Amino acid sequence: MKAEAMLSRARHIALFGLLLLTGWSGWTAWREWHPEARFAFVNVGQGKCLLVIAPNGRTLMIDGGSHAYGEDYRGAEVAERTILPVLRRLGVHRLDAVLVTHPHDDHCNALPAVVQAFPPTLFWQPIVSSMETGYLALEAAIRQARAKVVRVRQGQKLWLDVRHGVVAEVLGPPDGMPARSSPMDANDASAVVKVRFGAVSLLATGDAGEQAQRWLLRSGMDLQATILDVPHHGSRHVLPSFLRAVRPKVAVISSGRNNPFGHPAPETLAALQALNATIWRTDAQGGLLVWTDGRHWRLSPLR
């Protein structure tokens, strides 16, 4: 009797294991036939942080910082309280690449702590350098992580998921941009990156100003994108002609509540409304998660 009971238990365990394996195989096959990417816009206050998660799980973080308002610890605080918890909730175990559009603190001062927790394989370095505290700390963290460092150049491509065709391409700035520049020039030297997955695309713009937007318009490149990371936190320096060229279905404005800069500007909001774009403001609605299968997309709050 005892032997029969042990045999019956072994059979039940084997059956359970088989069902578990079958279920996992079915889930894996379903994911293979229904690939899905995610674009996460993290609410970091008056700053920017964007994460791309490809169907195969590979990741690209674009910027990660918040305006310090004179508080040196602000970046680390945003990383610990906001960015790192979001990464964990999204199931991120590693960062394959980190790109900084330009070296202003509100775009990179949280990244030293993020890089220490999730050491990246690749650091996509901005075309201009800086002596700002946040960027110098990030460079030190990147050296410690022993990440490969590549300076941003127009035309570069990073394939996040070859099988499913997810690629990030650098559209700007143009070659010949000086390595050192004034704070406003640094905005115009922002890396502009287009991420494509099937028929759905995301245009990340950093703080690209009017000069950069005019250059992009003259370049003849395809600027149209499903989702637009609105330049410079939706300031008055966003050109209506640039918005018309992008024709976004969704326009995300990353700005802080009651910020002293007047972001987003009423004229920028009006220009987006004229295009019938869905406007998502992190200051009013919090973070945003975009899900896409490369054909369709849906929005949900990023908690």
Backbone bond lengths (Angstrom), bond angles and torsions (degrees), N, CA, C in turn:
res aa  C-N    CA-C-N  psi(-1)  N-CA   C-N-CA  omega(-1)  CA-C   N-CA-C  phi
1 M - - - 1.463 - - 1.532 111.62 -
2 K 1.338 114.28 -42.00 1.446 118.73 -179.20 1.524 110.72 -64.47
3 A 1.338 115.71 -40.52 1.471 120.43 179.64 1.523 110.52 -65.77
4 E 1.333 116.82 -39.01 1.471 120.77 179.07 1.530 110.92 -65.17
5 A 1.322 115.69 -39.40 1.469 119.51 179.11 1.520 111.20 -64.72
6 M 1.352 115.10 -41.32 1.460 119.41 179.13 1.528 110.91 -65.34
7 L 1.358 115.43 -38.33 1.459 119.99 179.16 1.527 110.86 -66.31
8 S 1.348 115.60 -41.61 1.467 119.98 178.96 1.521 111.22 -63.63
9 R 1.344 115.50 -39.63 1.463 119.20 179.23 1.528 110.89 -65.93
10 A 1.327 115.37 -40.57 1.468 119.78 179.00 1.522 110.42 -62.77
11 R 1.333 116.42 -38.91 1.471 120.00 178.55 1.533 111.14 -64.17
12 H 1.341 115.21 -42.23 1.464 119.00 179.26 1.527 111.33 -63.76
13 I 1.337 116.24 -40.34 1.464 120.06 178.52 1.519 110.43 -64.15
14 A 1.352 115.47 -42.97 1.461 120.00 179.54 1.519 110.91 -63.57
15 L 1.349 116.19 -40.58 1.459 120.35 179.46 1.518 110.93 -65.40
16 F 1.336 115.84 -41.60 1.468 120.00 178.08 1.526 110.47 -62.06
17 G 1.328 116.31 -43.72 1.463 120.41 178.33 1.510 112.25 -61.60
18 L 1.349 115.48 -39.96 1.458 120.14 179.27 1.527 110.84 -64.98
19 L 1.340 116.21 -43.23 1.463 120.46 178.64 1.525 110.76 -63.38
20 L 1.340 116.08 -40.13 1.458 120.51 179.08 1.521 110.63 -63.82
21 L 1.330 115.73 -43.88 1.461 120.54 179.66 1.516 111.11 -64.68
22 T 1.336 116.02 -41.47 1.461 120.46 178.83 1.526 111.05 -63.53
23 G 1.345 115.06 -43.07 1.459 119.32 179.01 1.514 111.77 -63.08
24 W 1.341 116.64 -42.63 1.466 120.49 179.43 1.524 110.80 -65.18
25 S 1.343 115.46 -42.33 1.469 119.17 179.09 1.526 110.58 -62.91
26 G 1.333 116.05 -39.79 1.458 120.21 178.64 1.514 111.84 -65.16
27 W 1.356 115.76 -41.72 1.468 120.16 178.80 1.521 110.65 -64.74
28 T 1.344 116.70 -42.30 1.459 120.67 179.13 1.524 110.72 -62.42
29 A 1.356 115.75 -43.82 1.468 119.74 179.33 1.525 110.78 -64.29
30 W 1.338 117.45 -39.50 1.467 121.14 179.78 1.523 109.81 -63.02
31 R 1.348 116.54 -43.38 1.465 119.92 179.32 1.520 111.11 -64.94
32 E 1.347 116.54 -35.14 1.452 119.74 179.89 1.520 111.20 -66.03
33 W 1.336 116.18 -37.89 1.460 120.25 -179.22 1.521 112.41 -87.26
34 H 1.335 116.90 -14.02 1.469 121.30 178.53 1.528 109.48 -129.05
35 P 1.340 117.38 64.73 1.473 120.06 -178.23 1.525 111.46 -64.91
36 E 1.315 115.75 142.90 1.462 120.38 -178.36 1.524 109.56 -139.37
37 A 1.314 115.59 132.68 1.459 121.66 175.18 1.519 108.93 -107.16
38 R 1.337 115.20 159.44 1.461 120.43 178.37 1.528 109.36 -131.63
39 F 1.331 114.58 139.42 1.463 122.05 173.60 1.527 106.71 -117.65
40 A 1.318 116.34 117.84 1.470 120.21 -177.35 1.520 110.43 -110.62
41 F 1.336 115.87 121.81 1.458 122.51 174.89 1.530 107.01 -102.59
42 V 1.326 115.52 106.94 1.463 120.62 -174.38 1.529 109.59 -83.99
43 N 1.310 116.07 135.36 1.473 120.80 178.09 1.528 109.00 -80.26
44 V 1.339 115.52 99.13 1.466 121.14 -178.64 1.524 111.79 -108.96
45 G 1.340 116.38 16.19 1.451 119.19 -176.43 1.519 110.00 80.33
46 Q 1.338 116.95 -140.41 1.467 121.06 -178.92 1.528 109.11 -81.07
47 G 1.307 115.23 79.25 1.457 122.04 -178.82 1.511 109.17 -174.30
48 K 1.347 116.64 -159.38 1.456 119.90 178.31 1.518 110.63 -147.55
49 C 1.315 114.93 146.67 1.459 122.54 171.89 1.519 107.65 -160.11
50 L 1.319 115.73 120.05 1.459 122.38 -176.54 1.518 108.95 -130.52
51 L 1.309 117.33 134.57 1.466 122.19 179.78 1.519 110.07 -124.75
52 V 1.336 115.33 131.11 1.464 122.33 174.77 1.521 107.79 -107.33
53 I 1.328 116.63 126.61 1.468 121.88 176.22 1.523 107.32 -119.24
54 A 1.329 116.56 113.11 1.457 122.04 -179.12 1.527 110.14 -76.05
55 P 1.338 117.60 164.19 1.464 120.04 179.39 1.531 114.04 -56.98
56 N 1.340 117.07 -31.25 1.467 119.96 179.89 1.524 112.77 -83.56
57 G 1.338 117.31 1.96 1.453 121.54 177.22 1.512 115.11 94.91
58 R 1.332 118.00 -8.30 1.455 119.54 178.79 1.530 109.95 -69.58
59 T 1.338 115.23 150.36 1.457 119.75 -169.88 1.524 112.12 -130.68
60 L 1.324 114.55 148.82 1.462 123.42 172.32 1.516 107.78 -134.20
61 M 1.332 117.10 120.15 1.462 120.76 174.48 1.525 108.33 -100.56
62 I 1.322 115.75 128.79 1.457 122.25 177.97 1.523 107.89 -112.18
63 D 1.319 115.92 110.80 1.466 123.80 -179.42 1.529 111.99 66.73
64 G 1.297 114.52 163.40 1.459 121.19 177.72 1.519 109.13 -179.32
65 G 1.312 115.62 89.18 1.458 119.22 -178.15 1.508 111.98 -167.27
66 S 1.318 115.30 170.72 1.461 121.49 -179.61 1.525 108.65 -150.31
67 H 1.324 116.10 145.46 1.469 120.10 -178.93 1.526 109.25 -58.74
68 A 1.336 115.68 128.33 1.464 120.47 -173.04 1.517 113.37 -82.37
69 Y 1.345 117.90 -22.24 1.466 121.69 -176.77 1.530 110.89 49.88
70 G 1.343 116.12 40.41 1.456 121.32 176.99 1.511 115.10 84.25
71 E 1.332 118.15 0.21 1.465 121.04 -179.53 1.526 108.92 -100.49
72 D 1.331 116.98 109.64 1.463 121.28 -174.63 1.525 113.02 -63.56
73 Y 1.334 117.47 -25.95 1.459 120.60 -176.48 1.534 112.66 -86.43
74 R 1.338 117.09 -1.05 1.457 120.79 -172.69 1.523 112.62 -57.62
75 G 1.332 117.56 -43.67 1.456 120.12 -177.61 1.517 112.65 -61.86
76 A 1.326 117.17 -46.83 1.466 121.28 179.86 1.528 110.58 -63.15
77 E 1.335 115.96 -37.59 1.466 120.47 179.34 1.526 111.05 -64.36
78 V 1.330 116.84 -43.06 1.472 120.66 178.29 1.521 110.85 -64.28
79 A 1.325 116.20 -38.92 1.465 119.75 178.10 1.526 110.69 -62.27
80 E 1.319 116.78 -50.00 1.468 120.94 -174.56 1.524 112.98 -70.79
81 R 1.332 116.40 -38.54 1.471 119.53 -174.72 1.525 113.34 -89.14
82 T 1.331 117.39 -23.47 1.467 119.21 -172.14 1.514 113.41 -124.13
83 I 1.333 118.06 -61.17 1.468 120.00 -170.68 1.522 112.17 -67.45
84 L 1.333 118.07 -50.77 1.466 120.05 -177.15 1.530 112.26 -63.12
85 P 1.338 120.07 -42.96 1.469 118.82 175.33 1.531 113.09 -60.45
86 V 1.344 117.45 -37.12 1.465 120.37 177.38 1.522 110.63 -63.52
87 L 1.325 117.36 -44.64 1.464 120.73 179.31 1.526 110.55 -58.57
88 R 1.299 116.40 -43.62 1.472 119.62 -178.83 1.517 111.56 -67.39
89 R 1.334 116.90 -39.90 1.465 119.33 179.04 1.533 111.56 -66.65
90 L 1.324 116.71 -29.45 1.463 120.41 178.34 1.523 112.20 -81.49
91 G 1.324 116.92 -1.94 1.460 120.11 178.54 1.513 113.78 78.87
92 V 1.327 117.19 21.57 1.468 121.19 179.58 1.524 109.20 -79.41
93 H 1.328 115.88 128.38 1.469 121.66 179.17 1.521 112.28 -109.03
94 R 1.342 116.02 -14.58 1.461 119.27 -179.62 1.529 108.80 -157.47
95 L 1.334 115.60 158.87 1.452 121.90 170.48 1.533 106.92 -110.81
96 D 1.320 115.95 118.11 1.462 118.72 -179.91 1.520 111.12 -77.62
97 A 1.320 117.15 -35.23 1.464 120.64 -179.73 1.519 109.81 -148.19
98 V 1.332 114.88 145.82 1.464 122.68 173.98 1.517 107.32 -125.55
99 L 1.325 116.76 128.67 1.458 122.23 177.87 1.519 109.05 -120.71
100 V 1.322 116.50 130.41 1.466 121.80 173.61 1.522 107.02 -107.67
101 T 1.333 116.50 119.92 1.466 119.80 -176.15 1.525 111.47 -66.00
102 H 1.342 116.67 -39.04 1.461 122.29 176.39 1.527 106.89 -162.53
103 P 1.337 117.24 156.63 1.470 119.48 -165.49 1.525 116.44 -88.56
104 H 1.322 118.25 38.24 1.464 120.18 173.34 1.528 109.17 -83.72
105 D 1.328 115.58 145.02 1.460 120.06 -174.84 1.519 113.44 -56.22
106 D 1.334 117.82 -36.16 1.467 119.21 -176.94 1.525 112.48 -71.05
107 H 1.334 116.13 -1.21 1.462 120.50 175.68 1.526 112.65 -116.83
108 C 1.348 117.47 -5.89 1.467 116.78 -175.35 1.522 115.41 -146.90
109 N 1.356 119.50 -3.10 1.467 118.10 -172.61 1.527 114.04 -73.40
110 A 1.346 118.43 -11.92 1.469 120.91 175.29 1.527 112.02 -91.25
111 L 1.323 116.67 -13.55 1.464 120.66 -172.82 1.531 114.55 -69.74
112 P 1.345 121.01 -31.87 1.468 117.64 177.03 1.527 112.79 -54.20
113 A 1.322 117.70 -45.45 1.465 120.74 179.05 1.525 111.50 -68.73
114 V 1.332 116.95 -36.43 1.470 120.77 178.48 1.520 110.15 -65.56
115 V 1.333 116.75 -44.27 1.466 121.75 -178.95 1.530 111.09 -65.09
116 Q 1.324 117.28 -35.72 1.466 120.16 177.22 1.522 111.23 -65.29
117 A 1.337 117.14 -36.93 1.462 120.97 -179.37 1.530 112.33 -80.69
118 F 1.337 116.30 -34.82 1.468 122.10 -178.70 1.535 108.65 -130.94
119 P 1.332 117.82 78.91 1.477 119.83 -176.77 1.530 111.13 -60.74
120 P 1.331 117.83 123.26 1.461 120.59 -177.81 1.534 111.66 -81.86
121 T 1.323 114.80 159.94 1.460 120.60 174.24 1.523 110.38 -81.33
122 L 1.346 115.92 -35.97 1.460 122.03 -175.26 1.517 110.53 -129.04
123 F 1.334 115.97 135.29 1.468 121.41 170.92 1.515 107.38 -114.28
124 W 1.339 115.33 116.51 1.460 122.00 177.07 1.524 106.34 -89.53
125 Q 1.313 116.11 104.49 1.455 123.21 -170.51 1.531 111.21 -83.76
126 P 1.344 118.29 138.24 1.472 119.47 178.75 1.517 111.25 -64.78
127 I 1.312 115.65 158.48 1.453 120.34 -175.53 1.520 112.11 -72.73
128 V 1.338 117.48 -25.49 1.467 120.97 177.97 1.523 109.85 -105.80
129 S 1.316 116.25 150.26 1.458 121.38 178.25 1.528 109.98 -99.96
130 S 1.321 115.96 172.85 1.467 119.74 -175.83 1.514 109.82 -158.00
131 M 1.327 114.93 154.35 1.463 121.08 174.06 1.525 110.98 -105.12
132 E 1.345 117.17 11.90 1.466 119.47 178.78 1.525 109.84 -65.66
133 T 1.317 115.46 145.41 1.461 122.00 -172.99 1.519 112.53 -55.97
134 G 1.326 116.33 -46.59 1.457 120.43 -176.86 1.519 112.60 -61.76
135 Y 1.336 116.26 -41.15 1.461 119.11 -178.41 1.527 111.74 -71.16
136 L 1.336 117.73 -38.88 1.465 120.51 177.62 1.530 110.38 -62.93
137 A 1.333 116.80 -39.11 1.465 120.46 177.64 1.528 110.76 -66.45
138 L 1.323 116.39 -36.38 1.463 120.16 178.15 1.528 110.78 -65.66
139 E 1.332 117.13 -43.83 1.468 119.86 178.56 1.529 110.80 -58.84
140 A 1.328 116.59 -40.20 1.464 120.29 178.40 1.532 111.09 -64.72
141 A 1.335 116.56 -41.70 1.472 120.87 179.03 1.530 111.13 -65.56
142 I 1.326 116.60 -37.06 1.469 120.58 178.72 1.529 110.37 -66.08
143 R 1.329 116.60 -41.13 1.469 119.51 177.16 1.523 110.77 -62.00
144 Q 1.318 116.32 -41.48 1.462 120.38 179.85 1.528 110.76 -65.70
145 A 1.332 116.52 -35.54 1.474 120.79 179.84 1.530 111.91 -76.21
146 R 1.337 116.54 -12.90 1.469 122.59 -179.53 1.529 111.43 58.50
147 A 1.315 114.83 37.69 1.468 119.92 177.70 1.523 109.80 -76.03
148 K 1.307 116.08 150.00 1.460 120.35 172.85 1.525 107.83 -70.45
149 V 1.340 117.10 133.70 1.465 121.72 -177.43 1.523 109.34 -109.92
150 V 1.325 115.86 124.49 1.461 122.26 178.54 1.521 107.61 -129.38
151 R 1.347 116.71 126.86 1.464 119.51 178.11 1.529 109.77 -78.03
152 V 1.308 115.75 137.20 1.463 121.95 -178.96 1.531 110.66 -59.66
153 R 1.321 115.18 134.98 1.469 121.04 173.90 1.519 109.06 -142.60
154 Q 1.301 114.95 143.24 1.460 120.32 178.47 1.524 109.75 -56.85
155 G 1.331 115.58 136.17 1.457 121.28 177.71 1.516 114.73 94.80
156 Q 1.342 117.50 -12.67 1.461 119.40 177.85 1.533 110.57 -65.44
157 K 1.340 115.31 146.80 1.466 120.78 176.76 1.522 109.56 -130.08
158 L 1.305 115.11 140.70 1.456 121.93 173.96 1.526 107.89 -121.70
159 W 1.334 115.49 113.13 1.468 119.66 179.14 1.518 108.33 -84.57
160 L 1.313 115.91 111.59 1.458 121.22 178.11 1.519 111.69 -83.08
161 D 1.324 116.79 -33.82 1.463 121.51 -179.19 1.526 107.57 -148.16
162 V 1.318 116.67 95.34 1.461 121.26 -177.33 1.519 110.91 -64.16
163 R 1.323 116.53 -43.23 1.463 121.30 -176.92 1.528 112.14 -57.57
164 H 1.330 115.85 -40.34 1.465 120.11 -176.79 1.531 112.66 -104.38
165 G 1.322 117.57 5.19 1.460 121.27 172.54 1.510 115.35 72.51
166 V 1.341 117.90 35.78 1.464 120.69 177.98 1.530 108.20 -95.98
167 V 1.323 116.29 117.92 1.456 121.06 -175.14 1.522 110.51 -138.10
168 A 1.337 115.89 143.12 1.459 122.58 174.26 1.518 107.48 -110.11
169 E 1.337 116.91 127.62 1.456 122.07 -177.81 1.527 110.40 -123.31
170 V 1.321 116.46 135.43 1.465 121.99 178.26 1.528 108.79 -83.43
171 L 1.327 116.77 117.50 1.466 121.89 177.73 1.524 111.68 -91.87
172 G 1.300 118.02 -28.89 1.455 121.85 -178.56 1.507 109.55 -161.97
173 P 1.337 117.71 168.34 1.466 127.19 12.83 1.527 111.76 -81.99
174 P 1.337 116.36 171.30 1.463 119.29 -179.41 1.529 111.63 -70.85
175 D 1.315 116.51 158.90 1.462 121.02 174.59 1.528 109.41 -61.99
176 G 1.318 115.75 149.87 1.456 120.25 178.15 1.512 113.78 96.06
177 M 1.340 117.85 -1.23 1.467 120.78 177.08 1.523 108.78 -65.95
178 P 1.347 119.66 131.11 1.473 120.69 -178.52 1.518 111.71 -62.95
179 A 1.337 115.45 146.76 1.468 120.83 -177.13 1.526 112.31 -72.54
180 R 1.315 117.50 -23.05 1.469 120.95 177.63 1.524 108.73 -125.41
181 S 1.303 116.51 136.71 1.457 119.35 -174.69 1.516 109.91 -155.73
182 S 1.332 115.57 173.15 1.458 121.01 178.16 1.525 109.46 -74.29
183 P 1.350 117.91 165.53 1.463 119.98 179.78 1.525 113.43 -54.16
184 M 1.332 118.14 -41.06 1.457 119.60 -179.87 1.525 111.33 -71.33
185 D 1.355 116.77 -36.49 1.460 119.83 175.96 1.525 110.48 -63.46
186 A 1.335 115.78 -36.28 1.465 119.39 178.16 1.524 110.60 -60.33
187 N 1.334 116.89 -36.10 1.465 119.43 175.16 1.522 110.56 -60.03
188 D 1.316 116.48 -46.63 1.463 120.35 -178.82 1.518 112.48 -70.82
189 A 1.337 117.10 -15.61 1.461 121.42 175.46 1.524 111.67 -90.72
190 S 1.333 117.30 8.05 1.464 120.57 179.50 1.524 111.16 -58.08
191 A 1.324 114.88 136.78 1.457 119.17 172.16 1.528 108.71 -66.94
192 V 1.315 116.08 132.42 1.461 122.34 175.42 1.521 106.54 -112.17
193 V 1.314 116.11 121.22 1.466 121.23 -170.94 1.523 109.85 -125.50
194 K 1.335 115.21 133.62 1.463 120.94 176.77 1.517 109.14 -110.45
195 V 1.327 116.16 123.64 1.461 122.35 177.77 1.520 107.79 -104.86
196 R 1.325 116.17 125.83 1.461 121.20 -178.29 1.527 111.02 -116.63
197 F 1.313 114.45 139.23 1.466 122.18 171.72 1.519 106.41 -144.79
198 G 1.318 116.45 100.66 1.456 119.91 -176.53 1.517 110.78 62.01
199 A 1.330 115.34 -129.27 1.464 120.91 -178.43 1.517 112.90 -88.09
200 V 1.328 117.50 -0.02 1.463 122.27 -177.57 1.527 108.92 -106.70
201 S 1.323 116.48 136.78 1.462 120.46 -179.01 1.521 110.94 -140.65
202 L 1.314 113.99 156.78 1.461 122.89 179.45 1.518 107.72 -127.42
203 L 1.329 116.96 132.10 1.459 121.52 176.44 1.525 108.39 -112.48
204 A 1.354 116.20 112.62 1.462 122.40 177.30 1.519 108.37 -98.81
205 T 1.324 117.36 129.86 1.467 120.59 -168.34 1.523 115.24 -122.28
206 G 1.327 118.85 -2.76 1.459 119.57 -177.27 1.514 111.11 57.31
207 D 1.340 115.61 -128.37 1.462 121.35 178.00 1.529 110.76 -113.91
208 A 1.321 117.41 31.60 1.469 121.07 -177.37 1.525 110.37 -51.05
209 G 1.341 115.99 122.60 1.452 121.46 -177.64 1.516 112.62 -91.53
210 E 1.310 115.52 -166.71 1.467 120.23 -175.32 1.528 111.92 -62.12
211 Q 1.331 117.28 -41.49 1.455 120.30 -179.87 1.524 110.89 -61.24
212 A 1.324 115.99 -45.97 1.471 120.26 179.42 1.527 111.00 -63.66
213 Q 1.326 117.02 -41.70 1.462 119.93 -179.82 1.526 111.09 -64.38
214 R 1.338 116.98 -39.50 1.473 120.04 178.44 1.524 110.53 -65.13
215 W 1.317 116.10 -39.81 1.472 118.64 178.50 1.527 110.45 -63.06
216 L 1.320 116.66 -43.18 1.462 120.34 179.10 1.530 110.90 -61.58
217 L 1.321 116.56 -40.35 1.464 120.38 178.62 1.526 111.19 -64.04
218 R 1.320 116.76 -39.57 1.467 120.57 -179.87 1.524 112.62 -74.50
219 S 1.320 117.08 -20.58 1.463 120.69 -173.70 1.527 113.05 -67.84
220 G 1.329 116.59 -22.88 1.455 119.85 -178.01 1.517 113.83 80.77
221 M 1.330 117.63 2.25 1.469 120.69 178.84 1.524 110.60 -71.60
222 D 1.307 114.55 155.50 1.461 120.70 178.26 1.528 108.70 -76.38
223 L 1.310 116.48 106.37 1.461 121.85 -178.01 1.522 112.48 -94.20
224 Q 1.303 117.67 -10.58 1.461 120.34 -175.95 1.525 110.21 -58.80
225 A 1.313 116.28 135.19 1.458 121.06 -179.73 1.522 110.01 -148.79
226 T 1.318 115.56 146.47 1.466 121.08 177.93 1.529 110.40 -66.67
227 I 1.331 115.10 -45.16 1.470 121.30 -176.81 1.524 108.60 -120.59
228 L 1.307 116.63 129.34 1.462 121.91 179.24 1.521 110.53 -114.53
229 D 1.317 115.01 125.31 1.459 121.73 165.54 1.522 105.00 -81.84
230 V 1.324 116.97 100.72 1.469 121.85 -170.93 1.527 110.12 -61.09
231 P 1.345 117.73 130.97 1.463 120.53 -176.82 1.531 113.20 -58.72
232 H 1.334 114.25 146.73 1.468 123.12 169.11 1.527 113.38 48.78
233 H 1.327 115.41 43.66 1.465 121.59 172.62 1.532 112.73 60.56
234 G 1.353 115.60 25.03 1.458 119.37 178.46 1.514 114.06 76.73
235 S 1.333 117.50 27.48 1.463 121.05 -177.74 1.535 111.40 -68.89
236 R 1.323 115.39 177.90 1.470 120.79 179.78 1.524 111.52 -72.40
237 H 1.330 117.84 -5.41 1.464 121.23 -178.68 1.535 112.50 -89.90
238 V 1.319 117.07 12.04 1.471 120.64 175.40 1.526 108.05 -88.19
239 L 1.325 116.99 120.44 1.463 121.64 -175.73 1.532 110.85 -78.85
240 P 1.341 117.74 131.29 1.472 119.81 174.47 1.532 112.29 -56.87
241 S 1.332 117.10 -34.94 1.468 120.21 179.07 1.524 111.31 -64.87
242 F 1.325 116.57 -34.79 1.459 120.20 176.60 1.523 110.34 -67.33
243 L 1.319 116.42 -44.30 1.466 120.09 179.11 1.529 110.79 -62.17
244 R 1.332 117.35 -38.17 1.470 120.22 179.03 1.524 110.86 -65.97
245 A 1.329 116.75 -34.74 1.461 120.07 179.09 1.524 111.46 -69.71
246 V 1.333 116.56 -35.55 1.470 120.30 179.37 1.525 111.03 -76.48
247 R 1.322 116.82 -39.16 1.470 122.97 -179.37 1.538 111.89 49.86
248 P 1.316 117.58 55.90 1.466 119.20 -175.06 1.528 112.55 -71.70
249 K 1.317 114.83 146.12 1.463 120.00 169.25 1.534 110.18 -80.37
250 V 1.345 114.49 -34.12 1.459 121.41 179.49 1.523 108.16 -129.06
251 A 1.319 117.34 129.45 1.462 122.41 177.88 1.521 108.62 -119.07
252 V 1.334 116.03 118.02 1.462 121.13 -177.57 1.522 109.20 -103.85
253 I 1.330 115.56 125.37 1.467 121.45 178.82 1.518 108.01 -112.85
254 S 1.333 115.93 116.01 1.458 121.40 179.35 1.526 108.91 -96.89
255 S 1.315 115.66 108.80 1.466 120.54 -179.10 1.524 109.34 -151.14
256 G 1.322 115.36 161.01 1.451 120.59 -178.45 1.513 112.54 -91.55
257 R 1.307 116.18 146.90 1.465 120.43 178.90 1.530 110.33 -64.12
258 N 1.329 115.45 132.47 1.464 122.22 179.10 1.534 112.29 56.99
259 N 1.329 116.55 34.80 1.463 119.16 179.90 1.529 110.08 -67.70
260 P 1.340 117.73 152.74 1.466 120.52 -174.74 1.531 114.04 -80.91
261 F 1.337 117.96 2.89 1.462 121.21 -175.41 1.534 113.16 -99.35
262 G 1.313 116.27 -4.85 1.460 119.34 -179.24 1.522 113.30 74.82
263 H 1.332 116.89 23.66 1.466 120.54 177.32 1.532 110.11 -88.63
264 P 1.307 117.16 137.19 1.467 128.35 -3.90 1.530 111.23 -81.11
265 A 1.333 115.64 152.80 1.460 121.09 -178.83 1.521 110.87 -75.29
266 P 1.330 118.65 142.47 1.475 120.94 179.70 1.528 112.64 -56.69
267 E 1.338 117.77 -37.46 1.466 119.65 -178.15 1.521 112.05 -68.77
268 T 1.331 117.01 -31.64 1.472 120.09 176.84 1.525 110.41 -70.66
269 L 1.317 116.28 -41.61 1.469 119.98 176.43 1.525 110.74 -61.38
270 A 1.319 116.17 -41.46 1.466 120.62 -179.66 1.531 110.66 -64.07
271 A 1.339 116.76 -41.13 1.467 120.30 179.94 1.527 111.08 -64.58
272 L 1.321 117.59 -37.72 1.462 121.24 177.93 1.529 110.92 -70.48
273 Q 1.321 116.73 -39.84 1.461 120.26 177.58 1.521 111.25 -62.77
274 A 1.336 116.55 -35.11 1.469 120.50 178.60 1.518 111.81 -64.97
275 L 1.335 116.60 -23.24 1.464 121.26 178.20 1.529 111.88 -92.34
276 N 1.335 116.41 2.50 1.469 122.28 -177.98 1.526 112.52 59.97
277 A 1.324 116.47 30.08 1.461 120.43 177.66 1.524 109.84 -78.47
278 T 1.324 115.71 143.88 1.456 120.67 170.74 1.522 107.55 -75.00
279 I 1.331 117.31 119.76 1.465 121.65 -176.59 1.525 108.89 -99.66
280 W 1.338 114.99 125.98 1.465 120.52 175.94 1.514 107.94 -117.22
281 R 1.321 116.80 118.58 1.465 122.54 -179.51 1.524 109.80 -109.18
282 T 1.331 116.62 122.13 1.459 118.67 -179.43 1.526 111.89 -68.06
283 D 1.353 117.63 -26.64 1.463 119.05 179.65 1.521 111.59 -69.38
284 A 1.322 117.07 -27.31 1.465 121.26 -177.15 1.522 112.88 -105.37
285 Q 1.344 116.97 -32.31 1.466 120.77 -172.83 1.521 114.26 -116.06
286 G 1.316 117.40 -6.09 1.461 119.89 -179.04 1.519 111.39 82.79
287 G 1.331 115.42 -165.15 1.460 121.04 -178.61 1.521 112.10 -69.83
288 L 1.339 114.78 162.66 1.465 121.38 -177.09 1.518 110.14 -131.28
289 L 1.327 116.14 138.89 1.453 122.53 173.62 1.520 108.33 -119.79
290 V 1.333 115.85 122.22 1.461 121.95 177.71 1.521 108.16 -105.46
291 W 1.327 116.34 124.95 1.463 122.29 175.51 1.525 108.22 -105.29
292 T 1.332 117.00 137.35 1.455 118.96 178.15 1.520 111.42 -148.72
293 D 1.335 115.52 143.72 1.470 121.36 174.24 1.525 110.93 -101.73
294 G 1.324 116.37 11.39 1.454 121.08 -178.84 1.514 113.24 92.17
295 R 1.314 116.53 -7.46 1.469 121.66 176.95 1.521 110.59 -125.09
296 H 1.313 115.45 -48.34 1.455 121.55 -179.70 1.523 108.76 -114.70
297 W 1.309 115.42 165.44 1.452 119.98 178.59 1.529 109.00 -146.74
298 R 1.333 114.86 155.66 1.458 120.08 176.39 1.516 108.34 -145.07
299 L 1.319 114.81 154.33 1.464 121.79 -175.96 1.520 110.25 -112.56
300 S 1.326 115.82 145.67 1.455 120.45 171.88 1.515 108.77 -149.62
301 P 1.323 117.70 150.61 1.475 119.57 177.26 1.516 110.43 -61.11
302 L 1.307 117.00 142.17 1.461 122.26 177.29 1.517 108.04 -94.91
303 R 1.298 115.00 111.51 1.463 120.86 -177.16 1.532 110.84 -95.91
